[in-house]
Every structure is written in structure tokens, then in C-alpha cells.
Amino acid sequence: MSRKRKQNFDSLVQRVLLELPVEVCSRLEEVPIVVSGQPTAKMLEDCGRAGVQTAYGLVYGLAIHRPAIGVPMHIRLFRKPILRHPKRDKLKVIRDILLHELGHLYGLTCSELLAYGV
């Protein structure tokens, strides 16, 4: 992937972060957002997602109320799967993934997050 395309994606992530409500941004202040090309099998395995075909993002460090020892808490977004996502509005896709992973940091399950629309 070209450097320009990576920079464009990073700009989208920055734009999403700037457009989030203040309440959400304050919860993200101490949670680094890391962008990678795509997940490795080890990343998926480490997060209990072994065998998953497509992952757009992962949360590391378990939940804020139950931090994992020795695992720095962060959210990882995966550029290539997000760019291949069928929805055209990549800003919305990135926003939804970011909010979904943040929800996991606060202990919400996938079912609960889907009920909230993320």
C-alpha cells in the first residue's frame, strides 16, 4: 500500500477522533489508537479471536475495570479490512469500529454494543 494511501487513512482516523463527542474523547485520552495494515493470526489468537475471517479492530488490555497485567491497553484499527468494507462511508465505518472497541474496554459485550448500534 502506498504511503499516500496510508496517510489518507490516518487522516480519516484523525478526523473521526476530532468529530467524536467530548464525553467519548475524554474516555480515549489514555487509550492509544494504533493503526496496522491487517491483523496477524497471533494478534487474533491473543485477543481470543482465532479463526475469525475479518477483523476491523481489536482491543488490547482487556477492560478498563479489569486491566491485564503486562498488556498495554490500546485499540488497534486495521486499515486494509476497513478499506475493503462494503460501506462507502469510511468515516462512519471507522467511527463505529472505534466506538465498538471502546465499548469493549468498558466491559460491554458484542450483543450489548449491537443493541447500541455499534
C-alpha positions as CSV (number, residue, x, y, z in Angstrom):
1,M,0.0,0.0,0.0
2,S,1.3,3.4,-0.9
3,R,2.4,5.9,1.7
4,K,-0.2,8.4,0.4
5,R,-3.0,5.9,0.9
6,K,-1.8,5.2,4.4
7,Q,-1.6,8.9,5.2
8,N,-5.1,9.4,3.8
9,F,-6.4,6.6,6.1
10,D,-4.6,8.1,9.1
11,S,-6.2,11.4,8.2
12,L,-9.7,9.8,8.3
13,V,-8.9,8.3,11.7
14,Q,-7.8,11.8,13.0
15,R,-11.0,13.3,11.5
16,V,-13.2,10.7,13.3
17,L,-11.4,11.4,16.6
18,L,-11.9,15.2,16.2
19,E,-15.6,14.7,15.5
20,L,-16.4,12.5,18.5
21,P,-18.4,13.9,21.3
22,V,-16.3,15.4,24.2
23,E,-17.6,12.6,26.6
24,V,-16.2,10.0,24.3
25,C,-12.9,11.8,23.7
26,S,-12.3,12.1,27.4
27,R,-12.5,8.3,27.7
28,L,-10.0,7.9,24.9
29,E,-7.4,10.2,26.3
30,E,-5.4,7.4,28.0
31,V,-6.1,4.8,25.3
32,P,-3.7,4.8,22.4
33,I,-5.2,4.2,18.9
34,V,-2.8,2.1,16.8
35,V,-3.3,1.6,13.0
36,S,-2.0,-1.5,11.4
37,G,-2.3,-3.0,7.9
38,Q,-4.2,-6.1,8.9
39,P,-4.4,-8.5,11.8
40,T,-1.9,-11.3,12.1
41,A,-3.0,-14.8,13.3
42,K,-1.2,-14.2,16.5
43,M,-3.0,-10.9,17.1
44,L,-6.3,-12.6,16.7
45,E,-5.3,-15.5,18.9
46,D,-4.0,-13.2,21.6
47,C,-7.4,-11.5,21.7
48,G,-9.4,-14.7,21.7
49,R,-10.5,-14.2,18.1
50,A,-8.5,-17.1,16.5
51,G,-10.1,-18.3,13.2
52,V,-12.0,-15.0,12.6
53,Q,-12.0,-14.3,8.9
54,T,-12.2,-10.5,9.1
55,A,-11.3,-8.2,12.0
56,Y,-11.6,-4.4,11.6
57,G,-10.3,-3.6,15.0
58,L,-9.2,-5.2,18.3
59,V,-8.9,-4.1,21.9
60,Y,-5.9,-5.0,23.9
61,G,-5.5,-5.0,27.7
62,L,-9.0,-6.3,28.5
63,A,-11.4,-3.9,30.1
64,I,-10.6,-0.7,32.0
65,H,-12.2,-2.2,35.1
66,R,-10.1,-5.4,34.7
67,P,-6.7,-4.5,33.1
68,A,-4.5,-7.3,32.0
69,I,-1.1,-7.5,33.7
70,G,1.7,-6.7,31.3
71,V,-0.5,-5.9,28.3
72,P,-0.6,-2.1,27.5
73,M,-4.2,-1.1,26.9
74,H,-4.8,0.2,23.4
75,I,-7.2,-0.1,20.4
76,R,-5.9,-1.3,17.1
77,L,-7.6,-0.5,13.8
78,F,-6.8,-2.5,10.7
79,R,-6.5,-0.3,7.6
80,K,-6.8,-3.0,4.8
81,P,-10.0,-4.7,6.1
82,I,-11.6,-1.3,6.8
83,L,-10.8,-0.1,3.3
84,R,-12.4,-3.3,1.9
85,H,-15.5,-2.8,4.0
86,P,-18.6,-2.7,1.7
87,K,-19.9,0.6,3.2
88,R,-18.7,3.5,1.2
89,D,-18.7,6.0,4.1
90,K,-15.3,5.0,5.6
91,L,-15.6,7.8,8.3
92,K,-18.7,6.0,9.6
93,V,-17.1,2.6,9.5
94,I,-14.0,3.9,11.4
95,R,-16.2,5.7,13.9
96,D,-18.4,2.6,14.5
97,I,-15.3,0.3,14.9
98,L,-13.7,2.7,17.3
99,L,-16.8,3.1,19.4
100,H,-17.3,-0.7,19.4
101,E,-13.7,-1.4,20.6
102,L,-14.0,1.4,23.2
103,G,-17.2,-0.3,24.4
104,H,-15.3,-3.5,24.9
105,L,-12.7,-1.6,27.0
106,Y,-15.6,-0.6,29.3
107,G,-16.8,-4.2,29.6
108,L,-19.6,-4.2,27.1
109,T,-20.3,-7.4,25.1
110,C,-20.8,-7.6,21.3
111,S,-24.5,-8.1,21.9
112,E,-24.8,-5.0,24.1
113,L,-22.8,-3.0,21.6
114,L,-25.0,-4.1,18.7
115,A,-28.1,-3.1,20.7
116,Y,-26.5,0.4,20.9
117,G,-25.9,0.3,17.1
118,V,-22.1,-0.1,17.2
